[in-house]
């Protein structure tokens, strides 16, 4: 379901022999040329289209390769989670709830059965994925289903671990988080995201569809590993775990505001960026280390992977540098079984790594 779980680079991929992509024009600035070459390589590896958004200071470059345009829309999948955590943290700042509130307080009887106990799971544990709630794969590849069906399927399983005593990525956590937004505000979660984030930031190319499979034009078509067109994916079961649609520039604008502290007061910003030890996962965001010749560089990241689309959005802590990358071949089931010694084809990670180091390494 809605996450690529994409690491910056595996040890094998770091040493992989990379095919040479289309040569960048010699007159292009070095950074633009490096990123363009990287996304050309991702296309050569088998992705029909790849998009890149690059910002260094006030200089923005919007690039594309293959059958893609820089302003194409695509399904951002788990990048949605950072929008959801931001709304909940804003509600915390308004003293309408606490991160330490139990799920049972807001959703009585919803997390119950087979050892699941909403009285012992906090809102914070939903957002940082330490709840232990099992994450079923209902609707993962076919679409359809409802958030309620996903949650019911989760409750049919015992927890993976006691709340707060482990970490496991769970889309179910964020479906529950969306339900809490609605219970606290009395409004639909998508309406709160629009009012609190999309409208103030003027993210005119960003939407949160509640049904249907259409994408706004222009859009990037998405494919699975068998080259089947899966663009018409019904995201209903994804909801607040990953149903949003955006563009590279809109997603970058949101992340610049979020990591720049423009959406949350200082106290809630600290909560957002407080990570689970050893997992480096905060509240809907994570910190990754980009390996550079002069030492690793810490970068904030959101990402998303689902039928047809795999993306990553990265922002430096001072927000002076940003990179958004999108490729349009992805199969979630294969990605979950990823073997570093035998990566799926096409694998955009080696090319993406080149773009990442070009942007964030000194």
N, C-alpha and C positions, 0 to 999 in steps of 0.2 A: 504494500500500500504506500502511500505518499512520501516515501523518502528514498533517496539514492544511497544513503549511508556512505556517500563517496568520500574516501580519504584523499588527502592531498596527493599522495603517491605511495604505492607499496614499494618495498625494497626491490622486488623483481622489476617493476615498471621503471624504476629509477635507472636501472642498468640495461633496459630493453634497447634493442637496435631499432631506431625510428626511421620510417620511410621519409624520404625528402619530399616535401610538399611543393606546390607551385611557388616559384621564386617571386619574392616581393619586388616591387619596382624600386630601382636603385635610388631614386630621388625621394622616396618616402622617409619621414623621420624614423630613427632607429626603433623606437618603441612601437609605433604603428606597424612598421615592417615586420617586427618580431611577432606581434600578435596576429597579424594577417597571415604570416607564414604558418603559425601554429594552427589556426583554424582551417587553413587550406589542407594541412596534414590530416586534421580530423575528418575532413570530407574525403580525402584520398583513402583513409582507413575504412570508409564505408558509410559515413553519415551523409545523407543527401543534402542536408543544410545545417549550417552552424552560424550562430550569432555571437558577437562579442561587443560589450560596452566597456570602454576604458576611460577612466578619469584620473589625471594627475594634476592636482591643484585645480585651476580653472580651465584646463584644457581637456576637452571631451572628444573621444573618437568612437564612432559607432560603425562597426564593421560587420560584414557578412561574407559567407563563402558558400558555394554550391547553390542549391535552390532555396535561398533564404534572403530576406531583406532585413536591414537593421531594425526597422520599426514593426516587424511582425509580432503578432500576439501569440502566446502559447500558454499552456496550463502550467502554472508555477508549482503545483502540488505542495510539498511540505514547506516551501517558503511561506505559505499561508500561516503557519504556526506562530511566526514572530508577530504577525498582525494580531492574532488572538491573544498572545501573552501581553502585548502592549495594551490592549483594551482592558484586560483584567488588572494590570498594574495601574492603569489610570483610575479604575474603580477603587483600588486599594488607596491611592492617593486621596480620593474623595471620601475615604472612610466609610465606604458602602459595604466593604467586606475586608477580611484579612487573609493573607496568604496562609495563615495557620488555622483558618476555619476548616472544619471537616467537610468532606463531600456530603456527608449525611445531613449537615445543617441546611444545605441548599438544595440537595436532591434526595430527600428522604426515601429510603427503600430502593433506590436505583442500584447502588453497589451493595449487593447482598447475595448470599448463597455460595455454597462450595468453598467456604473459607474466606470469601470476599466480605469485607466489613467497611462500609463507608465512614463509620465513626472513627476509624483508625487511619484513614487516608486524608491528607490535607490538600488544599488547593495548590500549594507549592509543589507537592510531590507529583501532582498531575503535570505541572508545567516543566519540571526538571526530569521527568521520567523515572522517578524513584518510587512510584506507587506500588509496583509489583503486579499491577493488573495485566492479565493476559491480553494479547492483541491478536484476535482472529484475522483470517485473511478473506473474510466474506466480501465479495464485490471487488476484490483487488484487481483482477485482470479483465473481468467482464463488465464492470460498472454495475449500476443498479443497487438494489438494497436500500436500506435507510440507516441513519445513525442509530436508531433504536434497535434495529436488528443486529447491528454490529455489537452494541453494548450487551444485548441479551446473549449473544454468542460468547462474549468475553466472560459473562457471569456463569456460563456453563462449565468453565474451567477453574481450577484452583489457582490462586495467585502464584506467580513465579517465585516470590520471596516476600517476607514481611515488609510492610511499608517502611521506606527509609533504609532498608538493609541490602540494597542492591541497585542496579541500574539496568533498564532495558527499554529500548525505543518502542513506544506504544502510541499508535494513532488513536486508540480508544481513549487514552488520557485526554486528548485534545477535543474529542467529541464531547466528553464530559465537561471540559472547560467551556465549550460553546454553550452547553445547556445551562451552566452556571451564569454565564453572561446574560442569558435570556431571563433566568430567574431573578437575578439581582436588578436588572434594568426594566423588565417588563416589555422589552423590545426584541425583535429578531436580532440574532448575532450579526448577520450580514449588514443590517441597518446601522448597528452601533459601529461596526468597522467603517462603514461609509461615512457616517457623521463625524467620527472622531479622528479618522486617518485619511481616507481617500479624498474627502472634500477639502479639509484644511490644507493638505499638501498638493491639491490640484492634480491628483493622479487620474487624469482624464481617460487614460487607456487601461485602467485597472477595474475589474469587475468581480462580483461574487455571485455567479449564477446558482440558482436553487434547483434547477432542473434543465432538461434538454442537453443537447450535445453540440450546439453551434458555437463557433468561435467568431469574434468580431474580425472584420477584414481590415488590413491584410493579416493573414495568419500563416504560421509555419505548420506544415503537415507533419504528423507524427507516425512512426512506423515501429513494428516490433522486429525481432531478430529474423523472422521469416519474410520480412519485407511487406507484411500485411499493413495496410493503412488503418491505423487505429485513432485517427483524428477525432472521429465521432464517438468519443468516449463519454458515457453518462457519469458525471462525478457525484451523483447524489449521496453515495455512501461515504464519500470523502469529507464533505461539508467543512467544518472548522478544522479538520485535519489536513485538508489539501484541495479545496474546490476552486480556488481563485484563479483568475486569468489576468495576465499583465503583459508588459513589454519590458525589454532590458532597461530602457531609460527610466520608466516608472519605478521599477523595482530598485534601481540604484538610488533614485531620489528618496524613496522610503527609507532605505538602509542608511543613507547619509544623515537623514533626520533622526532616525532611531539611535544610531551609535554616536551621533553628535550631541545627544542629550536634549533634543528639541521637542520630544514627545512625552517625556517623563520628568517629574521632579527628581532632584538628586538622590533622595532616599530610594525611590523606586528604580532609578537607573542602576544603583549599586546592586539591587536585588536581581535585575535583569542579567547583569554581567557576573554574578557570583556563580561559579561553576561547581559541578559535582566533582570531587577529587578523582583523579585518574580518568575521568570521562571528558572533562573540559566542556561539559554541556551546561549552559545556564538555563534561562527561562525562555525556551523557544529559539535560542541562538547558541552557537558554540564557538570556541576558540580553537584555531588550528595553528600549527607551526609550519611555516614555509621554509624548507631547507635551502639556505643560501651559502655561498662560498665563505662569507665572513661571519657565519653563524645563523641560527634559525631566527626567523622573524615572525612574531605573533600577529595574527590577523583574525578578525571576527568574520563568521560565516553563517549563512543560511543556505540550504540546498533543497532540491526537490526532484524526485524521480517517480514516474508512473508511466502508464501506457503511452509510449511514443515520445516522451520528453525526459531529458536529464539536464539539470541546470545547477549552477552554483553561483552565489553572489558573495563577494568577499570585500571587506572594508578594513582599511588600516585603523588602528585605535584613535588616531587623530583625524580620521576621515579625509585625509588629504589624497588618498589613493583608493580607487575602487576598480573592481573587475566583475563583470557578469558574463557568464558563458552558458550557452544553450546548444545542445545537440539534439537531433530529432530521431534517433533510434534508441529504444530502451525497452527492456523486458524485465519487469520487476522480479519475477520468479527466478530467472537466471541470475540476476544481480544478487539476490539473497543467498544463492549457492556459490557465489564467486570464489573461484580458486585462483589465487595470484599466479600460480604456475601455468594456468591454462585459461587466460581471460577470454570472455566472450568477444565475438567479432561482430560488428566493429567496436573497438574499445577507444573511446575518446580521451581516456585519462593521460596517456603519454603526451599527446598534443596539448591538452589542457594544462599539464604541468609546465610546459614550456612557456605558455602565456602567463601563468601565475608567477613564475620566477622573473619573467621579463618586467612585470608590473611592480612586484613587491620587493625584489631583492635590490639592495643599494647599487 
